[in-house]
Amino acid sequence: QHEDGHSMLLASTNPAVVAYDAAFGFELGHIAQDGITRMFGDGADGRDQNVMYYLTLYNEPYPQPAEPEGLDVEGLLKGIYLYSRGHDSGRPRVQLLASGVAVPWALKAQHLLGSEWGVDADVWSVTSWNELRREAIEVDKHNLLTPGDQPRVPYITKRLAESTGPIVAVSDFMRAVQDQIARWIPGSYASLGTDGFGLSDTRPALRRHFNVDAESIVLQALTSLAERGEFDATRLVEVGDKYHVDDPTQVEADFTGGQPA
């Protein structure tokens, strides 16, 4: 039963709340360690210690991979890092930003885009939309108050500045969570989220209803490419029909035990 599309927005209203929407156990390990160091350490790093951490955990049974070699821990803690780089084949390219339980959906979309539509995709794990926004606001404030200095650039802008193609952002929360960082995104940006009243059904059916599942991500990515003239817009109807993106009954089998989400 999806009724928690807004908690990250509520968390963003409290300056003392540091909120993360982690996808994998190894991410949580680094976040928890950093949180303990920050809240109970000596404060030598200069960060405010009078904070509380809000961490999402899911009861979704999806594989937990080992920590990648050379993991970008700095990016993970700041709010975003590149988890899965797509092929460099010279084909059209998109950037998929996902958090929490949505990262596996983005990874499936990455596969579908490459195997069925000739599009390469990079998948970014966004561990904290809120922290990315908070840092960007701090940068904007610094630039406003020090007009004579070299302007600083928000972390999210720097990370995506050299990426190729349109950006699609998705989470298990309402799209306003992802839209928190839209102002600082270079290039085109589209978000998918669970906007609307909560209801009960299987997880796959709910994802299709809210259009946050892998197939809906594929359609949004191809739509964004079509807007740039990099995908044939006349084929978008074909994409929608192929995946039945408007029909929650046409989804993959539910391997979660049939429990409502």
C-alpha positions in Angstrom: 0.0 0.0 0.0 1.8 3.1 -1.2 1.2 6.0 1.1 4.7 7.3 1.8 5.4 9.3 -1.3 6.0 12.5 0.7 8.3 11.7 3.7 11.4 12.9 2.0 9.8 16.2 1.3 8.8 16.4 5.0 12.4 15.6 5.9 13.7 18.4 3.7 11.8 21.0 5.7 13.9 20.4 8.8 17.4 21.7 8.6 18.6 19.2 11.2 17.4 16.1 9.3 20.0 14.4 7.0 17.9 12.1 4.8 19.2 9.3 2.6 17.3 6.9 0.3 19.9 4.2 -0.2 19.6 1.4 -2.7 22.1 -1.2 -1.4 23.5 -2.5 1.9 27.0 -1.3 1.1 25.6 2.3 0.7 23.9 2.1 4.0 27.2 0.9 5.6 29.0 4.0 4.5 26.1 6.3 5.4 25.7 4.9 8.9 29.5 5.1 9.6 29.6 8.7 8.4 26.6 9.5 10.4 28.0 8.1 13.6 31.3 9.9 13.0 29.5 13.1 12.4 27.1 13.0 15.3 29.4 11.5 17.9 32.9 12.5 16.7 35.0 15.5 17.7 33.6 17.8 15.1 37.0 18.3 13.5 35.5 18.2 10.0 33.5 21.4 10.7 30.1 19.9 10.0 27.2 20.6 12.2 26.9 17.8 14.7 23.4 18.7 15.9 21.7 16.6 13.3 19.6 13.5 13.0 19.7 10.9 10.2 16.6 9.6 8.4 17.4 6.4 6.4 15.0 4.6 4.2 14.9 0.8 4.4 12.8 -1.4 2.1 11.2 -4.9 2.5 11.7 -5.4 -1.2 13.5 -8.7 -1.9 16.0 -7.7 -4.6 19.7 -8.8 -4.9 22.3 -7.0 -2.8 25.5 -6.7 -4.8 29.0 -6.5 -3.3 30.5 -3.1 -3.0 32.0 -2.1 -6.4 35.8 -1.8 -6.5 36.8 1.8 -6.5 33.5 3.0 -5.1 33.0 6.7 -5.2 32.4 7.1 -1.4 32.6 10.9 -1.6 29.8 11.0 -4.1 27.8 8.4 -2.2 27.9 10.5 0.9 27.3 13.8 -1.0 24.2 12.3 -2.6 25.1 10.9 -6.1 27.5 8.6 -7.8 27.7 6.7 -11.0 26.8 3.1 -10.3 26.6 1.5 -13.7 28.2 3.1 -16.8 26.6 2.1 -20.1 28.4 1.0 -23.2 30.3 3.6 -25.2 29.0 2.6 -28.6 28.3 6.0 -30.1 24.6 5.4 -30.0 22.1 7.8 -28.4 22.6 8.1 -24.7 20.5 8.9 -21.6 21.3 9.4 -17.9 19.1 7.5 -15.5 19.1 8.9 -11.9 17.4 6.7 -9.3 17.3 6.2 -5.6 16.5 3.4 -3.2 14.4 0.6 -4.5 14.2 2.4 -7.9 17.8 1.7 -8.7 17.0 -1.9 -9.8 14.2 -0.5 -12.1 16.7 1.8 -13.7 19.2 -1.0 -14.2 16.4 -3.0 -15.9 15.6 0.0 -18.0 19.3 0.3 -18.9 19.2 -3.2 -20.3 16.0 -2.8 -22.2 17.1 0.5 -23.8 20.3 -1.1 -25.0 18.9 -4.5 -26.1 15.6 -3.4 -27.7 16.0 0.3 -28.7 19.7 0.9 -29.5 20.2 3.4 -26.7 23.0 3.4 -24.1 22.3 4.5 -20.6 24.3 5.4 -17.5 22.7 4.6 -14.1 23.4 6.9 -11.2 22.5 6.0 -7.6 21.1 9.1 -5.9 21.5 8.4 -2.2 20.1 11.8 -1.2 18.1 14.2 -3.3 17.7 16.3 -0.2 21.4 16.7 0.5 22.1 17.5 -3.1 19.5 20.3 -2.9 20.9 21.5 0.4 24.4 21.8 -0.9 23.3 23.6 -4.0 21.3 26.1 -2.0 24.4 26.8 0.1 26.5 27.3 -3.0 23.9 29.7 -4.4 23.9 31.7 -1.1 27.7 31.9 -1.2 27.7 33.2 -4.7 25.0 35.7 -3.9 26.9 37.1 -0.9 30.3 37.1 -2.6 29.8 38.5 -6.0 33.5 39.4 -6.4 34.7 35.8 -5.9 34.9 33.0 -8.5 31.4 31.5 -8.5 31.2 28.0 -7.0 29.3 25.2 -8.8 26.9 22.9 -7.0 28.0 19.3 -6.7 25.1 17.9 -8.7 25.9 20.3 -11.6 29.6 19.4 -11.6 28.8 15.6 -11.6 26.4 15.8 -14.6 28.2 18.6 -16.5 30.1 16.2 -18.8 27.3 13.6 -19.1 25.6 13.0 -22.5 22.0 13.0 -23.3 18.8 13.8 -21.4 18.3 13.0 -17.8 15.5 10.9 -16.3 15.0 10.8 -12.5 12.9 8.3 -10.7 12.2 7.2 -7.1 9.5 5.5 -5.1 8.5 8.9 -3.8 6.4 11.6 -5.5 8.3 13.4 -8.3 8.6 16.6 -6.3 11.4 14.8 -4.4 13.4 14.5 -7.5 12.4 17.9 -8.7 14.2 19.5 -5.8 17.4 19.5 -7.8 15.9 20.3 -11.2 17.1 23.9 -11.1 20.8 22.8 -11.0 20.6 20.1 -13.7 22.4 20.9 -16.9 20.3 20.0 -19.9 16.8 18.4 -20.2 15.3 16.8 -17.1 12.3 14.7 -16.6 11.1 13.0 -13.4 8.9 10.0 -12.6 7.3 9.5 -9.2 4.4 8.0 -7.2 2.1 11.0 -7.2 -1.5 10.4 -6.2 -3.5 8.6 -3.5 -2.2 5.4 -1.9 -3.8 2.1 -3.0 -3.3 -1.6 -2.5 -2.1 -4.0 -5.2 1.0 -6.1 -5.9 4.3 -4.2 -6.2 4.6 -4.6 -10.0 1.0 -3.4 -10.6 1.5 -0.4 -8.4 4.8 0.6 -10.2 3.0 0.3 -13.5 0.1 2.4 -12.1 2.4 5.2 -11.0 4.6 4.7 -14.1 7.9 4.3 -12.2 8.7 0.8 -13.4 11.5 -0.1 -15.8 9.3 0.0 -18.9 7.9 3.4 -18.0 11.4 4.7 -17.5 12.3 3.4 -21.0 9.3 5.2 -22.5 10.3 8.5 -20.7 13.9 8.1 -21.8 13.0 7.6 -25.4 10.5 10.4 -25.3 13.2 12.7 -24.0 15.5 11.6 -26.8 12.7 12.2 -29.4 12.4 15.7 -28.1 16.0 16.2 -29.0 15.6 14.6 -32.4 17.7 11.5 -31.4 14.8 9.0 -31.5 12.0 8.6 -34.0 9.0 10.2 -32.3 6.6 8.1 -34.4 7.9 5.0 -32.7 6.8 6.1 -29.2 3.3 4.7 -29.7 5.1 1.4 -30.5 7.0 1.6 -27.3 3.9 2.2 -25.2 2.0 -0.6 -26.8 4.9 -3.0 -26.5 5.1 -2.6 -22.7 1.4 -1.8 -22.0 2.5 1.1 -19.9 -1.1 2.2 -19.3 -2.2 -1.2 -18.0 -1.3 -2.3 -14.4 -2.6 -5.8 -15.2 0.1 -6.3 -17.8 3.1 -6.7 -15.6 5.7 -9.3 -14.8 4.9 -12.0 -12.2 5.1 -10.9 -8.6 7.8 -12.8 -6.8 7.4 -11.0 -3.5 4.9 -13.5 -2.1 1.9 -11.7 -3.4 2.0 -9.1 -0.6 0.7 -5.6 -1.3 3.5 -3.0 -1.5 
